[in-house]
Amino acid sequence: MPSRIISINMGTAKEMHQLLLKFMRYSSVSQHLIDTRLELKM
């Protein structure tokens, strides 16, 4: 069901994904952890 919610609200999902990446960078999360999350996956 989560993938259906994401597909219905793809714009919001993309925006939230970018905010997550921004937060991770701001929080000095290790780059290898960020790299594994660069692509939004459903």
C-alpha contacts under 8 A as a table, 3 or more apart, distances in Angstrom:
res1	aa1	res2	aa2	distance
1	M	4	R	5.20
1	M	5	I	6.51
2	P	5	I	5.07
2	P	6	I	6.22
3	S	6	I	4.97
3	S	7	S	6.04
3	S	42	M	5.34
4	R	7	S	5.06
4	R	8	I	6.14
5	I	8	I	5.22
5	I	9	N	6.19
6	I	9	N	5.08
6	I	10	M	5.38
6	I	12	T	7.99
6	I	13	A	5.89
6	I	42	M	7.33
7	S	10	M	5.05
9	N	12	T	5.45
9	N	13	A	6.19
10	M	13	A	4.95
10	M	14	K	6.09
11	G	14	K	5.25
11	G	15	E	6.24
12	T	15	E	5.04
12	T	16	M	6.08
13	A	16	M	5.16
13	A	17	H	6.05
14	K	17	H	5.03
14	K	18	Q	6.26
14	K	40	L	7.19
15	E	18	Q	5.21
15	E	19	L	6.28
16	M	19	L	4.97
16	M	20	L	6.13
17	H	20	L	5.06
17	H	21	L	6.36
17	H	40	L	6.74
18	Q	21	L	5.13
18	Q	22	K	6.15
19	L	22	K	4.98
19	L	23	F	6.05
20	L	23	F	5.09
20	L	24	M	6.12
21	L	24	M	5.05
21	L	25	R	6.23
21	L	34	I	6.85
21	L	37	R	7.66
21	L	38	L	7.44
22	K	25	R	5.20
22	K	26	Y	6.10
23	F	26	Y	4.97
23	F	27	S	5.98
24	M	27	S	5.07
24	M	28	S	6.32
24	M	29	V	5.34
24	M	34	I	6.96
25	R	28	S	5.14
25	R	29	V	5.94
25	R	34	I	7.67
26	Y	29	V	7.73
29	V	33	L	6.96
29	V	34	I	7.07
30	S	33	L	5.56
30	S	34	I	6.71
31	Q	34	I	4.97
31	Q	35	D	6.03
32	H	35	D	5.01
32	H	36	T	6.55
33	L	36	T	5.45
33	L	37	R	6.94
34	I	37	R	5.27
34	I	38	L	6.40
35	D	38	L	5.36
36	T	39	E	7.57
37	R	40	L	6.99
